[in-house]
């Protein structure tokens, strides 16, 4: 998702839903994936990955990813055409909405999800000090006020979504293990998480 281009982060993990929210609920995949996930994807040369991008995928392009994450997204889509990619690059507003969509389900989600940092602490403290703010809109507004007061350096260490080096994948039941194996074999992968703060979220971030 388009957003401000901020230096790459080191979050313990990030959330997933539509470009604005967080990961969608687990769903059944529509149609079969192609064979040969993980091992075959990891062996792709850079030329092979670039060749796959010759046919533009509007859903992937809309995520506004950095090259390393963009190439990985195309590789994953080639192996599993039915996979749905959700949140990509985020602005501060997008990040606040994504966190809020998870905080409404778990008020401790931020501290349980992100690597310890002063910004993570400030975001969690806002949630703890505002128990009366319960809707996604209210929480997103409050978290945005915290993010707006953060430096670019702090934001860069908080979430790789803010630099376009992460995307989320819609969790599914059908072919779930094959898809996870494929994600773990993507070139340049830094971290893959299939749960965040006790919630089912598929998040891939890149170096």
C-alpha positions in Angstrom: 0.0 0.0 0.0 1.4 3.3 -0.9 2.8 5.3 1.9 5.7 7.4 3.1 9.1 5.8 2.2 10.7 5.2 5.5 13.9 3.3 6.3 13.6 -0.5 6.7 12.3 -1.8 10.1 13.2 -4.6 12.4 9.8 -5.4 13.9 9.3 -8.7 15.6 6.4 -9.0 13.2 3.7 -6.9 11.7 0.0 -7.2 11.1 -1.9 -8.2 8.0 -5.3 -7.4 6.4 -6.4 -5.3 3.5 -4.0 -2.5 2.7 -5.6 -0.5 5.5 -6.4 -3.0 8.2 -4.5 -6.1 9.1 -4.8 -9.8 8.0 -8.2 -11.1 7.0 -9.7 -14.1 8.7 -8.5 -17.5 7.5 -10.3 -18.6 4.4 -10.4 -21.5 2.0 -8.2 -21.0 -1.1 -9.9 -20.7 -4.4 -8.4 -23.2 -6.8 -5.2 -25.3 -6.7 -1.7 -24.0 -6.3 1.0 -25.1 -8.7 3.4 -27.8 -7.6 6.9 -27.3 -6.3 6.7 -24.6 -3.6 9.6 -23.9 -1.2 12.7 -25.6 -2.7 11.9 -24.6 -6.2 11.2 -21.0 -5.3 14.4 -20.7 -3.3 16.5 -21.9 -6.3 15.1 -19.2 -8.6 17.8 -17.0 -10.1 17.4 -13.2 -10.1 16.9 -13.5 -13.8 14.1 -16.0 -13.3 12.4 -13.8 -10.8 12.7 -10.8 -13.1 11.3 -12.7 -16.0 8.2 -13.5 -14.0 7.5 -9.8 -13.5 7.1 -9.4 -17.3 3.4 -10.1 -16.8 2.2 -7.3 -14.5 0.0 -8.3 -11.6 -2.1 -5.3 -10.5 -2.7 -6.7 -7.0 1.1 -7.0 -6.4 1.8 -3.6 -8.0 -0.8 -2.0 -5.8 1.2 -3.0 -2.7 4.0 -0.6 -3.7 6.8 -2.9 -2.6 10.5 -2.5 -2.7 12.2 -4.6 -5.4 13.3 -7.5 -3.1 9.8 -7.9 -1.7 8.1 -7.3 -5.1 10.2 -10.1 -6.8 9.3 -12.4 -3.9 5.6 -11.7 -4.3 5.7 -12.6 -8.0 7.6 -15.8 -7.1 5.0 -16.8 -4.6 2.2 -16.0 -7.0 3.8 -18.1 -9.7 4.0 -21.1 -7.4 0.5 -20.6 -5.9 -1.7 -18.5 -8.3 -4.6 -18.5 -5.9 -2.7 -17.0 -3.0 -4.0 -13.6 -2.0 -1.5 -10.9 -0.9 -2.8 -8.2 1.4 -1.0 -5.4 3.1 2.3 -4.1 1.6 3.9 -0.7 2.1 2.2 1.4 4.7 2.0 5.1 5.5 1.7 6.1 9.2 -2.1 6.2 8.8 -2.1 2.7 7.3 0.1 1.4 10.1 -2.1 2.9 12.8 -5.2 1.3 11.2 -3.5 -2.1 10.8 -2.5 -2.1 14.5 -5.9 -0.9 15.6 -7.7 -3.8 13.7 -5.7 -6.2 15.9 -5.8 -4.3 19.2 -9.6 -4.4 19.2 -9.2 -8.2 19.5 -6.2 -8.2 21.9 -5.4 -5.1 23.9 -1.8 -6.4 24.5 -1.3 -7.2 20.8 1.3 -4.5 20.2 3.8 -5.5 22.9 3.2 -9.1 22.1 4.0 -8.6 18.4 6.7 -6.0 17.9 10.3 -6.1 19.0 10.9 -4.0 22.1 11.6 -0.4 21.3 10.7 3.1 22.7 8.1 3.5 20.0 6.6 0.1 20.7 6.4 1.0 24.4 4.7 4.4 23.6 2.1 2.7 21.4 1.3 0.1 24.0 1.1 2.7 26.7 -1.4 4.7 24.7 -3.6 1.6 24.5 -3.2 0.9 28.2 -4.0 4.5 29.3 -7.1 4.7 27.1 -9.3 1.8 28.1 -12.4 3.7 27.0 -11.2 3.8 23.4 -12.6 0.6 22.0 -13.5 1.0 18.3 -11.0 0.6 15.5 -11.4 4.2 14.5 -10.7 5.5 18.0 -7.7 3.3 18.5 -6.3 4.1 15.1 -6.6 7.9 15.8 -4.7 7.5 19.0 -2.0 5.3 17.6 -1.5 7.7 14.7 -0.9 10.5 17.2 1.9 8.4 18.6 3.4 7.5 15.2 3.3 11.1 14.1 5.5 12.1 17.0 8.1 9.4 16.1 11.3 10.1 14.2 12.0 8.4 10.8 14.7 6.4 12.5 12.2 5.1 15.1 9.6 4.3 12.4 12.3 2.5 10.4 13.1 0.1 13.2 9.4 -0.5 14.1 7.9 -2.2 11.0 9.2 -3.2 7.6 5.8 -2.5 6.2 6.8 1.2 6.5 9.7 0.7 4.1 7.9 -1.5 1.6 9.9 -4.6 2.5 7.1 -6.7 3.9 3.7 -8.1 2.7 1.0 -10.1 4.3 -0.6 -13.2 2.9 -4.3 -14.2 3.4 -4.3 -17.3 5.7 -6.1 -20.3 4.1 -6.8 -23.9 5.2 -6.4 -25.5 1.8 -2.7 -26.1 0.8 -1.7 -24.1 3.9 1.5 -26.0 4.6 2.6 -26.0 1.0 2.1 -22.2 0.8 4.0 -21.7 4.1 6.9 -23.8 2.8 6.9 -21.7 -0.4 7.0 -18.5 1.6 9.9 -19.7 3.7 11.9 -20.4 0.6 11.4 -17.0 -1.0 14.7 -15.2 -2.0 15.8 -12.6 0.4 13.3 -13.6 3.2 14.3 -12.2 6.6 11.4 -13.5 8.6 8.1 -15.3 8.2 5.4 -15.4 10.9 2.1 -17.2 10.8 0.9 -15.9 14.2 1.2 -12.5 15.7 0.1 -11.7 19.3 -1.9 -14.9 19.5 -3.8 -14.1 16.2 -3.5 -16.0 12.9 -1.5 -13.7 10.6 0.8 -14.6 7.8 3.6 -12.0 7.5 6.7 -12.1 5.3 9.4 -9.5 5.6 12.7 -9.1 3.6 16.2 -8.0 4.1 
